[in-house]
Amino acid sequence: MKTGDYSEAAFLDFLRQGTVAGVLRPGTTRSRKKAAEYLLVQLRSNERLDLRQLDVDDLCSRFHKLQGSTIRPETLQVYNERLKAGLRDFFSWIENPGSFTSVEGEAPEVQLVAARDDPGQAAAREELALNPPRSPHDIFPVPIRDDLVVYIQNVPLDLSLQEAERIARVVIALANPDPDESAQ
């Protein structure tokens, strides 16, 4: 998430990364993202570049004029409130990411846990985040092209040949048929 950027792309990135970073609750993020997906299609080019120029009420009016009876006024009002709250959080985060707190009310669980950790617990939590323990469920990278790596996760240590073949059949079913092979 880049600071100083008030564009639509930066806002959508904030919504995507907010939960991962622990600054927004997943449910809140999903609802705000859905509202944004519906309403932001009606943005003007100057609004896309700087969301501070956006009047959400005007945007909802434009949306309602174009969509007509396909959306209920109550739904549009909920989207309006969610987009406004999302933008308030976004602007607050852009202005001061270090002291950001969401307008959604309660602090996210990550912040609550961090606040009650003593320095030793905080250091241990950071160490775990930076160097997660190795386990039988590690993620295995499988390079399949020069520019593409596929990751396989949750492979048990006691994987049988039959189970491996079952996984292989699923992967084979996902492949696009080679046009040269289908001609034979």
N, C-alpha and C positions, 0 to 999 in steps of 0.2 A: 504494500500500500504506500503510494508516493504522497508525501505531504506537499501542500501548495497547489495541487491540481483539483479543481472543482468541476471537472468534466463528468459527463454521464458515465463514461468508462471507469473513471476513478471511483465513482459512487457505487457502481455495480461490483467493482473489485472489493471495495470496503464491505459490502454486504456478504460477498463470498468469503473473504478472509476474516471478517469480524468474529465469527464463531471459532474458527481455527485458532485465532490469536487469543481467544478467551475474553474478548471485550463485549460480545453480544451473545444472548441466549439463542440456541438453535431455532426454537419455535418462533421467536420474535423475528429472527432473520428470515425464515421461510415466508412468514406472512408479509413482511415488508418487501421482500424480493418479488413475490407474486403481484403485489400492488404496483410495484415499479414496472414489471414486465407488461402489465396491462396499460398503464397510463403513459409511460415514457415514449411509447411509439408515436405520440402526438407532439413531441418536442419540436420546436423550431431550431434551426441550426445554431443560432447564438445561445440558446438555452442549453443545447447539447454540450457546448464548449465550457459554459459557466453556469452551473445550476443555481448560483446565487441570484441570477436574473429571473428565475422561474417563479411564477405565481401559481401555486398548486391549485387554488380555487379556479383560476382562469383555465388552467390545463384541464381540470375536470369538466368545466363547461364546454370546452372544445371537444373533449372526448365524448360527452353526452350528446352534443349536436351531431357528431358523426356516427355514433353507435345507435342513437335513437332508443328504441324500446328493447334493444338486445341486452341491456344491463339495467337492473333495478336501481332506483335512486339510493336505497339503503346500502346496497353493495358499493356503489360509487362513493358514498360518504365514508364507508369503512376504508376503502382504498385511499381516499383523500387523507384521512387521519393517519393511516399507516405510512404513507409516503411522506407526509409532513414530519412525523416522528423520526423516520429514517434519515431525512435530510438534516433535521436538527442534530442528530447524533453524528452524521457525517461531517457537518460543518464544525461541530465541537471537536471532533477528532482531528480534523485538518488543522484547526487553530492551536491545539495543544494536545498532542497524542499522549504525552507523559502523564497528564492528570485527567485523562478522559474517563467519564462515567456516563453510561447510557441514560437516556431520559425514560427508559422503560421501567424505572422504579428500583427494584432490588438489584444489588450487585450480582454479576455472574458468579457462579460457583467457584471458578478459578480464582477470582479476586478474594472471595470469602476464605478459601483455604489458604491462600498466600498470606492473608492478613493475620491468621491465627498461628502460622508457622513460626517457630523460633529460628534463629539464624542457622543452627545445625540442620533442622528439617528443611529449610529453604535450600541450603547447599545440596542436601541429599536429593531433593526433588529436581533441582537443576541438573545434577549429575545423571539422574535417571532419564531425564528428557534428552540430554545430549548424547548419552551412551546407554541406550536401552539394553536390558539383559538379553543374552542370546537364548533362544528357546527352539524347540522343535517346530515352532510355527513361524520361523523367520520368513522373510520375503526373499525369494530366489530370483535374481535377475537372469533373464534369458535373452541374450542379444540375437535378434533374428535378421537384422539388416544393419548397415553401417550407421543409420540414423534412427534406429528403433530398437528399444529394449522392452520386452514384455516381462511382467513381474508375476510370479506364482507365490501364493501365500497359503498358510495353513496346511502344508503337506506334513502328514504325520510321519514320525520316525519309523513306524512299522508298516509303511505303505507296501501293499502286496503288488505283484506283477499284474494281477487281474484289475485291481483298482487303478493302477497306472495306465493300463490299456483303456479303461473306461474314460479317464480324463483325456487321454489322447484322442479317443473317438469324438468327444465333445469338441475339442479344438479343431479336429479335421472337419467336422460339420460346419464350423464357422468360416472356413476358408472359401474364397471365391474360386470357382472352377477355372483352371487354366484353359484358355481358348484353344491352345495347341493340343491339349490332352482330350478335350471333348470332341474334336474332329476325328479321333481315331475310332 
